[in-house]
Every structure is written in C-alpha cells, then in structure tokens.
Amino acid sequence: MDVRNLTCFVEVVRRGGFSRAGEALHLTQPAVSKAVKGLEEELGQPLLLRAGRRVTLTDAGRGVYDRALAVLAGLRAIAEEVAEVGQVKRGTVRVGVPPMVGAVFFPPVLHDFRGQYPGVTLEMREEGARRIEALLLDGELDAGATVLPADGSDFELLPLLRDVLCAVLPPRSPLARQRRVALGELREVPLVLYRADFALHGHILDACRREGFAPRVAAESSQWDFMAEMVAADVGAALLPRTVCRRLDPARVKVLPLAEPALRWDLALAWRRGQHLTPAARAFVEVVRAEAARRLGLRR
C-alpha cells in the first residue's frame, strides 16, 4: 500500500477537501484526487462521498482513516527513533569489562558517558579478558577492555593504561621485610591467581616458567579484593597491578615492587576489526579515548 496515497487520503479528511489538502501537501488538486482514487481502487471500496467541494467518509472510509492515522504515526515514530539514534539520543552499547579493569579505569568513563548521553543504555558484562575477546569476535559485545598483547589482526585497539604487577604478600612473610622481590623468590610461595580465563593467569604462569619454575597455585578468584583478603589470611601471595595495589590496606598486606624483569599490565579497549560501530558505540569509544588520553598523559 502506497504511503503517499494514505497520506493524501488522511489530509483530505482532515482539511475537508482536495484543494486544501493539496495546499497542505504542496501538491496539485488533481494529484491528490489521483492518490485517493488509487487507494480506493487498491482496496476495492469507495472511501469518500463527494458532494460538490465537500467530502464525507463512507463506512469503509472511517475504518481506513483510523487505521491510516495509526500507520502514519508509526512511520513517524520510526523516523524519529532512527534520527535520535543517529544523534546518539538513544541506543544500547554492550561493553565487556574484566572486574579489575572496571574498578581502576571505568568509573569516570561511565560517569562522563551517562552525563553526555543519558538516553543510551550501557550493558556492562564482567568477564575475563580472553572471554571478552571471544565475545567480540562472536558479535555479542560492541567493545571490551582487554590486556595486551592482543591480536591486532582481529581487533582495533585503543590503549587505555600502562602499569606493572607488584607482589602482594602476607605481612608475616619473610619476603615482606625486603624492599623489592624477584619473581624467582616466589618459587616456594603458593600463589593466589586470577581464574584461567583471565589474561593475567596465563601471563603470570608464562613469566614463572621463564624464570625456571612452575608455581604452586593456592587458590583462584575473579575478584581482586577477595584475592587480597586471601593473601591477608596467609593463603599465599598474589601478583596484582600497581594501580590496584594502591587500594589495598597496608596494615593487612605488604606490597613490594618486582625486581627486573618487570611484569607488564597494559590495557586496551578493543572492538572487532572491520565492524560497523553504531553511533552509540562510537560515542562510547570517544568518551573512553578522552579518559585514556588523560590517564596516559599523566603517566608520561
């Protein structure tokens, strides 16, 4: 059914005649008449009774008029919604965030994004970095934070934060009296690690192997604060980013820098290479970019 014909029919009823409808639509009177006639022929029923310059609705016309109003209102709503999405007045952004990354980087990002785009819904999903990469490739997330290195052939990468790991020890540990600790000195110390689906799990195990030992794993967790509590309870030692270690209670755990070689903890926002980002997702990336520039600028 031709939307133009419906529009002309509705306007004729509203204006009470073909000439006035034509003026409102910037069409000639014959063009309006042709549109209404086309609608009547398509439906197989007369919709208007013409008496001189006056028009009235037939019984069929009343039903069509009510339906036409609803159809045209729906089309206007679609156009307005698409326009609002383009202007980032509404939409949804699906973002993956590892728990530790969320704690140290994203609170100001979420505050700024909410202030700039209050009509956009943010769906945050907490997962390990490697799981986030898989969800990005599957199209289940628009963007997500990951730990570098990541596969640059699969993802566009926006650097977020540069950091190093520190040793977190129970205060009663003999190593806690040192000024710094070498990774090899943790050979006999049980480690509290992130779960295997977190990038740091593999990074730490690989670093220990390079130093010639396989660590004893005391426990695994997805939450850095719980890991710190296990260290305080003398379950083992942990290796956590310096940014996170600043949040720990020095009365409960001892934080020491690692001697060379340093273990890096560098973060990036990733999205699938070649992916079409929605306007809302592009807006989120730009807010993240501004926060990353601020953070990295402070660290230069």
C-alpha positions as CSV (number, residue, x, y, z in Angstrom):
1,M,0.0,0.0,0.0
2,D,1.4,3.3,-1.1
3,V,2.2,5.6,1.9
4,R,1.8,8.7,-0.3
5,N,-1.8,7.6,-1.1
6,L,-2.6,7.1,2.6
7,T,-1.1,10.5,3.4
8,C,-3.2,12.2,0.8
9,F,-6.4,10.4,1.9
10,V,-5.8,11.4,5.6
11,E,-5.1,15.0,4.7
12,V,-8.3,15.3,2.5
13,V,-10.3,14.1,5.5
14,R,-8.5,16.5,7.9
15,R,-8.8,19.5,5.6
16,G,-12.3,18.7,4.4
17,G,-11.5,18.8,0.7
18,F,-9.0,18.1,-2.1
19,S,-7.8,21.6,-2.8
20,R,-7.0,22.4,0.9
21,A,-5.2,19.0,1.2
22,G,-3.2,19.8,-1.9
23,E,-2.2,23.2,-0.4
24,A,-1.1,21.5,2.8
25,L,0.9,18.8,1.0
26,H,2.2,21.2,-1.7
27,L,0.5,19.1,-4.4
28,T,-1.9,20.0,-7.1
29,Q,-5.6,19.1,-6.6
30,P,-5.6,16.5,-9.4
31,A,-2.6,14.8,-7.9
32,V,-4.4,14.5,-4.6
33,S,-7.5,13.2,-6.3
34,K,-5.4,10.6,-8.2
35,A,-3.8,9.4,-5.0
36,V,-7.1,8.9,-3.2
37,K,-8.6,7.2,-6.2
38,G,-5.6,4.9,-6.4
39,L,-6.2,3.9,-2.7
40,E,-9.9,3.3,-3.3
41,E,-9.1,1.1,-6.4
42,E,-6.5,-0.9,-4.4
43,L,-9.0,-1.5,-1.6
44,G,-11.9,-2.0,-3.9
45,Q,-14.2,0.3,-1.9
46,P,-15.2,3.9,-2.1
47,L,-13.7,5.8,0.9
48,L,-15.1,9.3,0.4
49,L,-18.5,10.6,-0.7
50,R,-18.0,13.7,-2.8
51,A,-20.7,16.4,-2.8
52,G,-19.5,19.5,-4.5
53,R,-16.5,20.7,-2.6
54,R,-17.4,18.8,0.5
55,V,-16.3,15.2,1.2
56,T,-17.5,12.8,3.9
57,L,-16.3,9.4,4.9
58,T,-18.1,6.2,3.9
59,D,-18.4,3.4,6.4
60,A,-15.3,1.7,4.9
61,G,-13.6,5.1,4.8
62,R,-14.0,5.6,8.6
63,G,-12.2,2.3,9.2
64,V,-9.4,3.1,6.8
65,Y,-9.0,6.6,8.2
66,D,-8.5,5.3,11.8
67,R,-6.0,2.6,10.6
68,A,-4.2,5.1,8.4
69,L,-3.7,7.5,11.3
70,A,-2.1,4.7,13.3
71,V,0.1,3.6,10.3
72,L,1.4,7.1,9.6
73,A,2.0,7.8,13.3
74,G,4.1,4.6,13.5
75,L,6.1,5.6,10.5
76,R,6.8,9.0,12.0
77,A,7.9,7.3,15.2
78,I,10.3,5.1,13.3
79,A,11.8,8.1,11.5
80,E,12.2,10.0,14.8
81,E,13.8,7.0,16.5
82,V,16.3,6.5,13.7
83,A,17.1,10.2,13.9
84,E,17.6,10.0,17.6
85,V,19.9,7.1,17.3
86,G,21.9,9.0,14.7
87,Q,22.1,11.9,17.1
88,V,23.0,9.5,20.0
89,K,19.9,10.3,21.9
90,R,19.1,6.7,22.4
91,G,20.6,3.2,21.7
92,T,22.4,0.4,23.5
93,V,26.1,-0.2,23.9
94,R,27.3,-3.7,25.0
95,V,30.7,-3.5,26.8
96,G,32.8,-6.2,28.3
97,V,34.9,-5.3,31.3
98,P,37.2,-7.6,33.5
99,P,36.5,-6.9,37.2
100,M,39.9,-5.4,37.9
101,V,39.8,-3.2,34.9
102,G,36.3,-1.9,35.8
103,A,37.5,-0.9,39.2
104,V,40.6,1.0,38.1
105,F,39.6,2.6,34.8
106,F,35.9,2.8,34.0
107,P,34.1,4.7,36.9
108,P,34.9,8.1,35.4
109,V,34.1,6.8,31.9
110,L,30.7,5.7,33.0
111,H,30.1,9.0,34.8
112,D,31.0,11.1,31.7
113,F,29.1,8.9,29.3
114,R,26.0,8.9,31.4
115,G,26.2,12.7,31.6
116,Q,26.7,13.2,27.9
117,Y,24.3,10.5,26.6
118,P,21.6,9.9,29.2
119,G,19.2,8.2,26.8
120,V,21.7,5.5,25.8
121,T,21.7,2.2,27.7
122,L,25.0,0.7,28.8
123,E,25.0,-3.1,29.1
124,M,28.1,-4.0,31.1
125,R,29.3,-7.6,31.2
126,E,32.1,-8.7,33.6
127,E,34.3,-11.4,32.1
128,G,37.9,-12.3,31.8
129,A,39.9,-10.5,29.0
130,R,40.2,-13.6,26.8
131,R,36.5,-14.4,27.2
132,I,35.8,-10.8,26.2
133,E,37.8,-11.2,23.0
134,A,35.8,-14.3,22.1
135,L,32.5,-12.4,22.7
136,L,33.7,-9.5,20.5
137,L,34.5,-11.9,17.7
138,D,31.1,-13.6,18.1
139,G,29.4,-10.2,17.8
140,E,27.9,-10.4,21.4
141,L,29.8,-7.3,22.5
142,D,30.4,-3.9,20.8
143,A,33.6,-3.2,22.7
144,G,35.5,-4.5,25.6
145,A,38.6,-4.0,27.7
146,T,41.5,-6.5,27.2
147,V,45.0,-7.0,28.4
148,L,47.8,-6.5,25.9
149,P,49.2,-8.1,23.9
150,A,46.1,-8.9,21.9
151,D,45.7,-10.0,18.3
152,G,45.9,-6.8,16.2
153,S,44.7,-8.6,13.1
154,D,41.3,-9.3,14.8
155,F,40.8,-6.1,16.8
156,E,41.1,-2.4,16.6
157,L,42.9,-1.4,19.8
158,L,42.8,1.8,21.8
159,P,45.5,1.9,24.6
160,L,44.0,2.7,28.0
161,L,46.5,2.2,30.7
162,R,50.1,1.2,31.3
163,D,51.0,-0.5,34.5
164,V,53.2,-3.2,36.1
165,L,52.5,-6.0,38.6
166,C,53.6,-5.9,42.2
167,A,54.0,-8.7,44.7
168,V,51.3,-8.7,47.4
169,L,52.5,-10.7,50.5
170,P,51.2,-11.5,53.9
171,P,52.8,-9.2,56.5
172,R,54.3,-12.2,58.3
173,S,56.1,-13.5,55.2
174,P,59.9,-13.3,55.4
175,L,59.9,-11.7,52.0
176,A,57.8,-8.9,53.3
177,R,60.9,-7.4,55.0
178,Q,62.6,-6.8,51.7
179,R,62.4,-3.6,49.6
180,R,61.6,-5.5,46.5
181,V,61.2,-9.1,45.5
182,A,62.3,-11.1,42.4
183,L,59.8,-13.4,40.7
184,G,62.2,-16.3,41.3
185,E,61.9,-15.8,45.1
186,L,58.3,-16.8,44.9
187,R,59.3,-20.3,43.8
188,E,58.3,-21.9,47.1
189,V,55.4,-19.5,47.8
190,P,51.9,-20.6,46.9
191,L,50.2,-18.1,44.6
192,V,46.7,-16.7,44.6
193,L,45.8,-16.2,40.9
194,Y,43.0,-15.0,38.7
195,R,41.0,-17.7,37.1
196,A,42.3,-19.4,33.9
197,D,40.0,-17.4,31.6
198,F,41.7,-14.1,32.8
199,A,44.7,-13.0,30.7
200,L,46.9,-12.4,33.8
201,H,46.6,-16.0,34.8
202,G,48.5,-17.1,31.7
203,H,50.9,-14.1,31.8
204,I,52.0,-15.0,35.3
205,L,52.4,-18.7,34.6
206,D,54.4,-17.9,31.5
207,A,56.7,-15.5,33.4
208,C,57.3,-18.1,36.2
209,R,58.2,-20.7,33.6
210,R,60.7,-18.3,32.0
211,E,62.3,-18.0,35.5
212,G,62.6,-21.8,35.6
213,F,59.7,-22.9,37.9
214,A,56.1,-23.8,37.9
215,P,54.3,-22.0,40.7
216,R,52.1,-23.8,43.3
217,V,48.6,-22.4,42.9
218,A,46.9,-21.9,46.3
219,A,43.6,-20.5,45.0
220,E,41.9,-18.8,42.1
221,S,39.4,-16.0,42.0
222,S,37.8,-13.4,39.7
223,Q,37.9,-10.6,42.3
224,W,41.0,-8.7,43.2
225,D,39.7,-7.7,46.6
226,F,39.0,-11.3,47.5
227,M,42.5,-12.2,46.4
228,A,43.9,-9.6,48.7
229,E,41.8,-11.0,51.6
230,M,43.2,-14.4,50.9
231,V,46.8,-13.0,51.0
232,A,46.0,-11.3,54.3
233,A,44.8,-14.7,55.6
234,D,48.2,-16.2,54.7
235,V,46.7,-18.4,51.9
236,G,49.5,-17.3,49.6
237,A,51.0,-14.4,47.7
238,A,49.4,-12.6,44.7
239,L,50.7,-10.5,41.8
240,L,48.4,-7.6,41.2
241,P,48.7,-4.3,39.2
242,R,50.3,-1.4,41.0
243,T,47.1,0.7,40.3
244,V,45.0,-1.9,42.2
245,C,47.7,-2.3,45.0
246,R,47.2,1.4,45.9
247,R,43.7,0.4,47.0
248,L,44.9,-2.2,49.5
249,D,45.1,-1.8,53.2
250,P,48.9,-1.6,54.1
251,A,48.1,-2.9,57.6
252,R,46.7,-6.2,56.1
253,V,49.1,-6.9,53.2
254,K,52.6,-5.9,52.2
255,V,53.1,-4.6,48.6
256,L,56.5,-4.8,47.1
257,P,57.7,-3.9,43.6
258,L,59.0,-6.8,41.5
259,A,62.7,-6.7,40.6
260,E,63.5,-6.9,36.9
261,P,62.2,-8.2,34.7
262,A,59.0,-6.2,35.3
263,L,55.7,-7.9,34.5
264,R,53.6,-5.5,32.4
265,W,49.8,-4.9,32.8
266,D,48.8,-2.8,29.8
267,L,45.2,-2.4,28.9
268,A,43.3,-1.5,25.7
269,L,39.8,-1.1,24.5
270,A,39.1,-3.5,21.7
271,W,36.4,-3.9,19.1
272,R,36.3,-6.2,16.1
273,R,38.3,-5.0,13.1
274,G,36.0,-4.1,10.2
275,Q,33.0,-3.9,12.5
276,H,30.4,-1.2,11.9
277,L,30.0,0.6,15.2
278,T,26.6,2.1,15.9
279,P,26.6,5.8,16.7
280,A,26.1,5.0,20.4
281,A,29.1,2.6,20.4
282,R,31.2,5.2,18.6
283,A,30.3,7.8,21.2
284,F,31.3,5.4,23.9
285,V,34.7,4.8,22.2
286,E,35.3,8.6,22.1
287,V,34.5,9.0,25.8
288,V,36.9,6.2,26.6
289,R,39.5,7.8,24.3
290,A,39.3,11.1,26.2
291,E,39.8,9.3,29.6
292,A,42.7,7.3,28.2
293,A,44.4,10.4,26.9
294,R,44.1,11.9,30.4
295,R,45.4,8.8,32.1
296,L,48.3,8.2,29.7
297,G,49.2,11.9,29.7
298,L,49.5,11.9,33.5
299,R,51.9,9.0,33.2
300,R,54.3,10.4,30.6
